[in-house]
Amino acid sequence: MSYKELRGDLLVKLGRTPQRLSQRVQDIKRLLPMSTEEATCLLAHQEGVHLDRYLDQDKLSRIRQLITDLPSPTPPGPVRPSPTKARPTKPPKSVQVTLPGGMTLRDPILPPQIINDAKLMASRVYFLLYIFENSARELIKRVMARAYGDDWWSTSAPAKVKREVEGRMKGETRLRYHGKRGAHEIYYTNIKHLRQIVTSNWQHFERLFPDMAWFTTHVDVIEASRNVVAHNNPLDGQSIKRLEVYSTDWRNQIRGCVEDGLL
């Protein structure tokens, strides 16, 4: 991400013209010596934009210092206590969202943006990640069983992957009340493990992909999105579009392999 993308997203968020945005930026520049770019970043911060999605650490440090140095607004006059008893504050209104399938959730404290993000991640992003990860598992199961037999996990999966999966399976046995992931060890893997299985047995997978770089690049990009969502954070619009493109690339590639009789 970049400053140019930050300014574009800020314009969309505020729903203002570039001229009006420039006026607000100039107002901020009058408070302290700073560049137009820095003033725009300060305005974005004031409007709730997450600057770490757009700026590197050096620029973030500069903006944080400016935020600290900004003068506090001066009240127009002395504040006099109200002669009447203050009315009790009404509790915040619960935010409700209806997910695909009719499931309805209501939360009494979360801001609407968090609920909207949850709906978007559930209906658009998580679906793509779920399909990709399980598609990769199914592909690996087919190719490895064809190459090494049904016992391929114990004979041919990388030793480090097997150790990590074994630890997960042992940990799961203590949660007797909870449903299990699956019968086969591969359902205890994550994307990192799947990449390691394929690259360490590349001779059996190379005919399915243009080259190893294509495979690892697509997996790395999708994994980056998966890691954000796995920690219950939203993807920005550009990352969602990238995920959609790379997921489509993957499905088209696998569909072609099936049609050619390779899977």
VOKOL-996262 format. One record per residue (C-alpha): x, y, z; residue number from 0; residue in three letters. Coordinates in Angstrom, 3 decimals, always signed. Layout:
residues N
<<X; Y; Z>; NUM; ALA>,
...
END
This chain:
residues 263
<<+0.000; +0.000; +0.000>; 0; MET>,
<<+1.103; +3.601; -0.468>; 1; SER>,
<<+0.274; +7.219; +0.326>; 2; TYR>,
<<-1.536; +7.523; -3.011>; 3; LYS>,
<<-3.801; +4.616; -2.090>; 4; GLU>,
<<-4.318; +6.088; +1.396>; 5; LEU>,
<<-5.478; +9.391; -0.100>; 6; ARG>,
<<-7.800; +7.603; -2.533>; 7; GLY>,
<<-9.353; +5.491; +0.217>; 8; ASP>,
<<-9.725; +8.582; +2.423>; 9; LEU>,
<<-11.620; +10.392; -0.335>; 10; LEU>,
<<-13.971; +7.441; -0.629>; 11; VAL>,
<<-14.438; +7.214; +3.134>; 12; LYS>,
<<-15.216; +10.907; +3.552>; 13; LEU>,
<<-17.289; +11.206; +0.383>; 14; GLY>,
<<-15.711; +14.590; -0.321>; 15; ARG>,
<<-14.219; +16.248; -3.398>; 16; THR>,
<<-10.421; +16.494; -3.728>; 17; PRO>,
<<-10.774; +20.265; -3.231>; 18; GLN>,
<<-12.602; +19.855; +0.077>; 19; ARG>,
<<-10.056; +17.264; +1.211>; 20; LEU>,
<<-7.235; +19.701; +0.406>; 21; SER>,
<<-8.939; +22.401; +2.491>; 22; GLN>,
<<-9.059; +20.111; +5.514>; 23; ARG>,
<<-5.425; +19.118; +4.982>; 24; VAL>,
<<-4.399; +22.799; +4.846>; 25; GLN>,
<<-6.235; +23.404; +8.131>; 26; ASP>,
<<-4.112; +20.719; +9.778>; 27; ILE>,
<<-0.885; +22.083; +8.255>; 28; LYS>,
<<-1.520; +25.416; +10.001>; 29; ARG>,
<<-1.202; +23.721; +13.391>; 30; LEU>,
<<+2.402; +22.509; +12.982>; 31; LEU>,
<<+5.181; +22.544; +10.377>; 32; PRO>,
<<+4.574; +19.438; +8.239>; 33; MET>,
<<+4.239; +18.302; +4.660>; 34; SER>,
<<+0.952; +17.906; +2.803>; 35; THR>,
<<+1.442; +14.132; +2.848>; 36; GLU>,
<<+1.918; +14.140; +6.632>; 37; GLU>,
<<-1.159; +16.329; +7.120>; 38; ALA>,
<<-3.206; +13.955; +4.976>; 39; THR>,
<<-2.043; +11.028; +7.130>; 40; CYS>,
<<-3.030; +12.929; +10.281>; 41; LEU>,
<<-6.483; +13.573; +8.839>; 42; LEU>,
<<-6.807; +9.886; +7.960>; 43; ALA>,
<<-5.849; +8.972; +11.535>; 44; HIS>,
<<-8.495; +11.352; +12.892>; 45; GLN>,
<<-11.070; +9.668; +10.646>; 46; GLU>,
<<-10.241; +6.202; +11.981>; 47; GLY>,
<<-8.102; +4.928; +9.088>; 48; VAL>,
<<-5.487; +2.288; +10.063>; 49; HIS>,
<<-2.268; +3.912; +8.864>; 50; LEU>,
<<-0.192; +0.748; +9.314>; 51; ASP>,
<<-1.900; -0.644; +6.213>; 52; ARG>,
<<-0.379; +2.091; +4.068>; 53; TYR>,
<<+2.839; +3.398; +5.670>; 54; LEU>,
<<+6.208; +1.885; +6.511>; 55; ASP>,
<<+7.598; +2.043; +10.043>; 56; GLN>,
<<+9.644; +5.229; +9.506>; 57; ASP>,
<<+6.637; +7.175; +8.247>; 58; LYS>,
<<+4.436; +5.734; +10.976>; 59; LEU>,
<<+6.909; +6.917; +13.629>; 60; SER>,
<<+6.886; +10.433; +12.152>; 61; ARG>,
<<+3.064; +10.569; +12.111>; 62; ILE>,
<<+2.857; +9.300; +15.701>; 63; ARG>,
<<+5.225; +12.088; +16.772>; 64; GLN>,
<<+3.079; +14.676; +14.993>; 65; LEU>,
<<-0.029; +13.280; +16.682>; 66; ILE>,
<<+1.688; +13.771; +20.043>; 67; THR>,
<<+2.784; +17.315; +19.148>; 68; ASP>,
<<-0.597; +18.515; +17.873>; 69; LEU>,
<<-2.042; +21.220; +20.152>; 70; PRO>,
<<-5.253; +20.379; +21.936>; 71; SER>,
<<-8.273; +22.360; +20.744>; 72; PRO>,
<<-8.960; +25.430; +22.882>; 73; THR>,
<<-12.461; +25.617; +24.337>; 74; PRO>,
<<-14.410; +28.760; +23.343>; 75; PRO>,
<<-14.972; +29.904; +26.937>; 76; GLY>,
<<-15.175; +28.829; +30.561>; 77; PRO>,
<<-17.276; +25.762; +31.145>; 78; VAL>,
<<-19.899; +26.328; +33.801>; 79; ARG>,
<<-21.502; +23.459; +35.664>; 80; PRO>,
<<-25.051; +22.763; +34.632>; 81; SER>,
<<-27.622; +23.789; +37.255>; 82; PRO>,
<<-29.742; +20.784; +36.401>; 83; THR>,
<<-28.974; +17.173; +37.095>; 84; LYS>,
<<-27.438; +15.443; +34.116>; 85; ALA>,
<<-29.649; +12.908; +32.454>; 86; ARG>,
<<-28.454; +9.322; +32.582>; 87; PRO>,
<<-26.737; +8.197; +29.425>; 88; THR>,
<<-28.687; +5.680; +27.414>; 89; LYS>,
<<-26.941; +2.362; +26.915>; 90; PRO>,
<<-25.526; +1.914; +23.393>; 91; PRO>,
<<-27.859; +0.319; +20.928>; 92; LYS>,
<<-26.979; -3.262; +20.057>; 93; SER>,
<<-25.701; -3.784; +16.531>; 94; VAL>,
<<-27.320; -6.641; +14.641>; 95; GLN>,
<<-26.193; -8.413; +11.494>; 96; VAL>,
<<-27.801; -11.247; +9.545>; 97; THR>,
<<-25.391; -13.692; +7.930>; 98; LEU>,
<<-26.018; -15.865; +4.865>; 99; PRO>,
<<-28.332; -18.712; +5.822>; 100; GLY>,
<<-30.397; -16.538; +8.138>; 101; GLY>,
<<-28.125; -16.636; +11.207>; 102; MET>,
<<-28.547; -13.419; +13.213>; 103; THR>,
<<-25.981; -11.994; +15.619>; 104; LEU>,
<<-26.340; -9.045; +17.974>; 105; ARG>,
<<-23.567; -7.459; +20.025>; 106; ASP>,
<<-24.139; -4.752; +22.668>; 107; PRO>,
<<-20.720; -3.053; +22.549>; 108; ILE>,
<<-19.032; -3.541; +19.176>; 109; LEU>,
<<-19.097; -0.624; +16.717>; 110; PRO>,
<<-21.029; -1.190; +13.483>; 111; PRO>,
<<-17.809; -1.364; +11.435>; 112; GLN>,
<<-16.657; -4.496; +13.270>; 113; ILE>,
<<-19.979; -6.205; +12.629>; 114; ILE>,
<<-19.894; -5.182; +8.965>; 115; ASN>,
<<-16.338; -6.510; +8.667>; 116; ASP>,
<<-17.457; -9.808; +10.195>; 117; ALA>,
<<-20.243; -10.131; +7.642>; 118; LYS>,
<<-17.877; -9.392; +4.763>; 119; LEU>,
<<-15.212; -11.814; +5.993>; 120; MET>,
<<-17.777; -14.574; +6.522>; 121; ALA>,
<<-19.610; -14.190; +3.233>; 122; SER>,
<<-16.734; -13.389; +0.881>; 123; ARG>,
<<-13.280; -14.051; +2.329>; 124; VAL>,
<<-13.528; -17.071; +4.628>; 125; TYR>,
<<-15.379; -18.986; +1.909>; 126; PHE>,
<<-12.435; -18.573; -0.510>; 127; LEU>,
<<-9.863; -19.550; +2.114>; 128; LEU>,
<<-11.835; -22.628; +3.158>; 129; TYR>,
<<-12.187; -23.812; -0.444>; 130; ILE>,
<<-8.505; -23.227; -1.258>; 131; PHE>,
<<-7.042; -24.959; +1.793>; 132; GLU>,
<<-9.208; -28.040; +1.410>; 133; ASN>,
<<-8.662; -28.121; -2.350>; 134; SER>,
<<-4.904; -28.199; -1.724>; 135; ALA>,
<<-5.322; -31.009; +0.815>; 136; ARG>,
<<-7.396; -33.089; -1.594>; 137; GLU>,
<<-4.864; -32.557; -4.391>; 138; LEU>,
<<-1.993; -33.643; -2.155>; 139; ILE>,
<<-3.859; -36.737; -0.964>; 140; LYS>,
<<-4.505; -37.842; -4.554>; 141; ARG>,
<<-1.008; -37.217; -5.863>; 142; VAL>,
<<+0.837; -38.667; -2.862>; 143; MET>,
<<-1.366; -41.788; -2.688>; 144; ALA>,
<<-0.793; -42.385; -6.400>; 145; ARG>,
<<+2.976; -42.003; -5.953>; 146; ALA>,
<<+3.548; -43.801; -2.621>; 147; TYR>,
<<+0.372; -45.718; -1.790>; 148; GLY>,
<<-2.251; -45.209; +0.877>; 149; ASP>,
<<+0.400; -45.126; +3.619>; 150; ASP>,
<<+2.114; -42.128; +2.028>; 151; TRP>,
<<+1.859; -39.952; +5.138>; 152; TRP>,
<<+4.040; -42.192; +7.277>; 153; SER>,
<<+6.516; -42.986; +4.503>; 154; THR>,
<<+6.851; -39.745; +2.529>; 155; SER>,
<<+5.551; -36.674; +4.396>; 156; ALA>,
<<+8.383; -34.369; +5.648>; 157; PRO>,
<<+9.551; -35.332; +9.144>; 158; ALA>,
<<+9.047; -31.818; +10.558>; 159; LYS>,
<<+5.478; -31.692; +9.274>; 160; VAL>,
<<+4.707; -35.088; +10.794>; 161; LYS>,
<<+6.076; -34.015; +14.187>; 162; ARG>,
<<+3.961; -30.846; +14.267>; 163; GLU>,
<<+0.837; -32.717; +13.182>; 164; VAL>,
<<+1.427; -35.431; +15.762>; 165; GLU>,
<<+1.635; -32.762; +18.470>; 166; GLY>,
<<-1.671; -31.259; +17.352>; 167; ARG>,
<<-3.380; -34.625; +17.301>; 168; MET>,
<<-2.175; -35.434; +20.806>; 169; LYS>,
<<-3.365; -32.061; +22.068>; 170; GLY>,
<<-6.772; -32.651; +20.551>; 171; GLU>,
<<-7.249; -35.932; +22.428>; 172; THR>,
<<-7.533; -33.959; +25.682>; 173; ARG>,
<<-10.547; -32.058; +24.316>; 174; LEU>,
<<-12.855; -35.063; +24.435>; 175; ARG>,
<<-15.960; -32.886; +24.327>; 176; TYR>,
<<-14.944; -31.268; +21.032>; 177; HIS>,
<<-15.358; -32.499; +17.466>; 178; GLY>,
<<-12.262; -33.748; +15.657>; 179; LYS>,
<<-10.705; -32.261; +12.538>; 180; ARG>,
<<-10.737; -35.422; +10.410>; 181; GLY>,
<<-9.592; -38.989; +10.108>; 182; ALA>,
<<-6.447; -38.330; +8.054>; 183; HIS>,
<<-3.378; -36.509; +9.323>; 184; GLU>,
<<-3.522; -33.996; +6.477>; 185; ILE>,
<<-6.548; -32.330; +8.095>; 186; TYR>,
<<-4.260; -31.249; +10.933>; 187; TYR>,
<<-1.956; -29.353; +8.578>; 188; THR>,
<<-1.978; -25.671; +7.778>; 189; ASN>,
<<-0.984; -23.973; +4.524>; 190; ILE>,
<<+2.678; -23.867; +5.512>; 191; LYS>,
<<+2.714; -27.659; +5.907>; 192; HIS>,
<<+0.941; -28.190; +2.585>; 193; LEU>,
<<+3.575; -26.112; +0.811>; 194; ARG>,
<<+6.343; -28.153; +2.424>; 195; GLN>,
<<+4.766; -31.459; +1.370>; 196; ILE>,
<<+4.492; -30.342; -2.253>; 197; VAL>,
<<+7.941; -28.768; -2.583>; 198; THR>,
<<+9.675; -31.744; -0.940>; 199; SER>,
<<+7.923; -34.089; -3.393>; 200; ASN>,
<<+7.976; -31.749; -6.368>; 201; TRP>,
<<+8.767; -34.476; -8.907>; 202; GLN>,
<<+5.216; -35.785; -8.452>; 203; HIS>,
<<+3.543; -32.351; -8.630>; 204; PHE>,
<<+5.503; -30.501; -11.316>; 205; GLU>,
<<+3.247; -31.602; -14.170>; 206; ARG>,
<<+0.267; -29.963; -12.431>; 207; LEU>,
<<+1.669; -26.415; -12.282>; 208; PHE>,
<<+3.566; -24.065; -14.623>; 209; PRO>,
<<+6.562; -24.218; -12.267>; 210; ASP>,
<<+7.377; -24.260; -8.563>; 211; MET>,
<<+7.528; -20.459; -8.384>; 212; ALA>,
<<+3.908; -20.239; -9.602>; 213; TRP>,
<<+2.818; -22.700; -6.925>; 214; PHE>,
<<+4.717; -21.111; -4.030>; 215; THR>,
<<+3.711; -17.553; -5.007>; 216; THR>,
<<+0.010; -18.397; -5.099>; 217; HIS>,
<<+0.209; -20.281; -1.827>; 218; VAL>,
<<+2.175; -17.472; -0.133>; 219; ASP>,
<<-0.292; -14.771; -1.205>; 220; VAL>,
<<-3.329; -16.770; -0.085>; 221; ILE>,
<<-1.603; -17.702; +3.181>; 222; GLU>,
<<-0.960; -14.005; +3.947>; 223; ALA>,
<<-4.705; -13.342; +3.720>; 224; SER>,
<<-5.474; -16.453; +5.739>; 225; ARG>,
<<-3.168; -15.339; +8.565>; 226; ASN>,
<<-4.937; -11.975; +8.859>; 227; VAL>,
<<-8.404; -13.523; +8.952>; 228; VAL>,
<<-7.298; -16.325; +11.290>; 229; ALA>,
<<-6.573; -13.683; +13.936>; 230; HIS>,
<<-10.026; -12.130; +13.457>; 231; ASN>,
<<-8.855; -9.067; +11.569>; 232; ASN>,
<<-10.461; -7.776; +8.357>; 233; PRO>,
<<-8.791; -7.679; +4.959>; 234; LEU>,
<<-8.783; -4.356; +3.140>; 235; ASP>,
<<-10.443; -4.059; -0.253>; 236; GLY>,
<<-7.263; -4.478; -2.293>; 237; GLN>,
<<-6.272; -7.621; -0.379>; 238; SER>,
<<-9.735; -9.106; -0.948>; 239; ILE>,
<<-9.436; -8.494; -4.691>; 240; LYS>,
<<-5.973; -10.084; -4.697>; 241; ARG>,
<<-7.295; -13.104; -2.821>; 242; LEU>,
<<-10.117; -13.474; -5.330>; 243; GLU>,
<<-7.700; -13.354; -8.288>; 244; VAL>,
<<-5.244; -15.874; -6.844>; 245; TYR>,
<<-8.045; -18.190; -5.711>; 246; SER>,
<<-9.529; -18.111; -9.209>; 247; THR>,
<<-6.093; -18.849; -10.703>; 248; ASP>,
<<-5.792; -21.880; -8.427>; 249; TRP>,
<<-9.228; -23.280; -9.239>; 250; ARG>,
<<-8.713; -22.800; -12.981>; 251; ASN>,
<<-5.353; -24.555; -12.834>; 252; GLN>,
<<-6.769; -27.527; -10.910>; 253; ILE>,
<<-9.827; -27.692; -13.187>; 254; ARG>,
<<-7.496; -27.936; -16.195>; 255; GLY>,
<<-5.560; -30.760; -14.539>; 256; CYS>,
<<-8.779; -32.681; -13.912>; 257; VAL>,
<<-9.932; -32.183; -17.499>; 258; GLU>,
<<-6.551; -33.432; -18.774>; 259; ASP>,
<<-6.775; -36.536; -16.601>; 260; GLY>,
<<-3.859; -35.542; -14.371>; 261; LEU>,
<<-5.896; -35.731; -11.157>; 262; LEU>,
END
